[in-house]
Amino acid sequence: MMALGVKSDLVRWTESFVSDRKVRLVLNGQEGGDHEVDTGIPQGSPVSPILFTVYLSGLFGYVEERVLGVKALSFVDDVAWTTEARRRTGSARPWNSWWKGAPSG
């Protein structure tokens, strides 16, 4: 977030928002115990789609710079990758080549 120019107060607020969280499963009226959650963002919060978009923002540019003709489209938590080609047989070739050599993790 700092690399995107987000002010440090908002970065600290975000860190607080996504830390020290717990979940409890309720199934057929039976409640389970609390479990700590240390990944992801809370579902149902109005700020979660914004945080998801910020999280993915670096990925879009990274891929678009490395794969000729590929563009990312996103809306809330949906992401699509597009490309254009004059022939169907060649449209996915740059994407496939990049994906096989893409860094993992």
C-alpha positions as CSV (number, residue, x, y, z in Angstrom):
1,M,0.0,0.0,0.0
2,M,2.9,2.3,0.7
3,A,4.2,1.7,-2.8
4,L,0.8,2.9,-4.1
5,G,1.2,6.2,-2.1
6,V,-1.4,5.3,0.5
7,K,-0.8,7.4,3.7
8,S,0.7,5.6,6.7
9,D,-2.4,6.2,8.9
10,L,-4.5,4.3,6.4
11,V,-1.9,1.5,6.2
12,R,-1.9,1.1,10.0
13,W,-5.7,1.1,10.0
14,T,-5.7,-1.6,7.4
15,E,-3.2,-3.7,9.4
16,S,-5.4,-3.4,12.4
17,F,-8.5,-4.3,10.4
18,V,-7.0,-7.6,9.1
19,S,-5.2,-8.7,12.3
20,D,-6.3,-10.4,15.5
21,R,-9.4,-11.8,13.9
22,K,-11.4,-14.9,14.9
23,V,-14.2,-16.9,13.3
24,R,-16.8,-19.3,14.7
25,L,-18.7,-21.8,12.7
26,V,-22.4,-22.3,13.4
27,L,-24.1,-25.3,11.8
28,N,-27.7,-26.3,12.4
29,G,-27.7,-24.1,15.5
30,Q,-24.6,-25.7,17.0
31,E,-21.7,-23.3,17.6
32,G,-18.1,-24.3,17.3
33,G,-15.2,-22.7,19.1
34,D,-13.3,-19.6,18.1
35,H,-10.5,-20.1,15.6
36,E,-7.9,-17.5,14.8
37,V,-7.7,-16.3,11.2
38,D,-4.4,-14.9,9.9
39,T,-5.1,-14.7,6.1
40,G,-7.6,-13.1,3.8
41,I,-9.9,-10.2,4.4
42,P,-13.2,-10.2,6.2
43,Q,-16.2,-11.0,3.9
44,G,-19.2,-8.8,4.0
45,S,-17.3,-5.6,5.0
46,P,-17.8,-2.7,2.7
47,V,-14.0,-2.1,2.7
48,S,-13.1,-5.7,1.7
49,P,-13.6,-5.2,-2.1
50,I,-11.4,-2.1,-2.0
51,L,-8.6,-4.0,-0.1
52,F,-8.9,-6.9,-2.5
53,T,-8.4,-4.6,-5.5
54,V,-5.4,-2.9,-3.8
55,Y,-4.0,-6.4,-3.1
56,L,-4.3,-7.4,-6.8
57,S,-3.2,-4.1,-8.3
58,G,0.4,-5.1,-8.5
59,L,-0.4,-8.4,-10.1
60,F,-2.2,-6.8,-13.0
61,G,0.7,-4.6,-14.0
62,Y,3.2,-7.4,-13.4
63,V,1.5,-9.7,-15.9
64,E,0.6,-7.1,-18.4
65,E,4.2,-5.9,-18.7
66,R,5.4,-9.5,-19.3
67,V,2.8,-11.0,-21.5
68,L,2.3,-9.2,-24.8
69,G,-1.4,-8.3,-25.5
70,V,-2.8,-9.6,-22.2
71,K,-5.0,-7.2,-20.2
72,A,-6.7,-7.7,-16.8
73,L,-10.2,-6.7,-16.1
74,S,-11.7,-6.8,-12.6
75,F,-14.9,-5.9,-10.8
76,V,-15.1,-6.3,-7.0
77,D,-13.7,-9.9,-6.5
78,D,-13.9,-11.1,-10.1
79,V,-10.9,-11.1,-12.3
80,A,-10.6,-11.9,-16.0
81,W,-7.6,-11.9,-18.4
82,T,-8.1,-11.0,-22.0
83,T,-6.0,-11.1,-25.2
84,E,-6.6,-10.5,-28.9
85,A,-5.4,-12.4,-31.9
86,R,-6.0,-12.4,-35.6
87,R,-6.1,-16.2,-35.5
88,R,-7.6,-18.4,-32.8
89,T,-4.6,-20.8,-32.8
90,G,-2.1,-18.2,-31.6
91,S,-4.2,-16.1,-29.1
92,A,-3.2,-18.1,-26.0
93,R,0.4,-18.8,-26.9
94,P,2.1,-15.8,-25.1
95,W,0.0,-16.4,-22.0
96,N,0.8,-20.2,-21.9
97,S,4.5,-19.5,-22.3
98,W,4.5,-17.0,-19.5
99,W,2.4,-19.1,-17.2
100,K,4.7,-22.1,-17.4
101,G,7.6,-20.0,-16.3
102,A,5.8,-17.7,-13.9
103,P,7.1,-17.4,-10.3
104,S,5.1,-19.4,-7.8
105,G,4.3,-18.5,-4.2
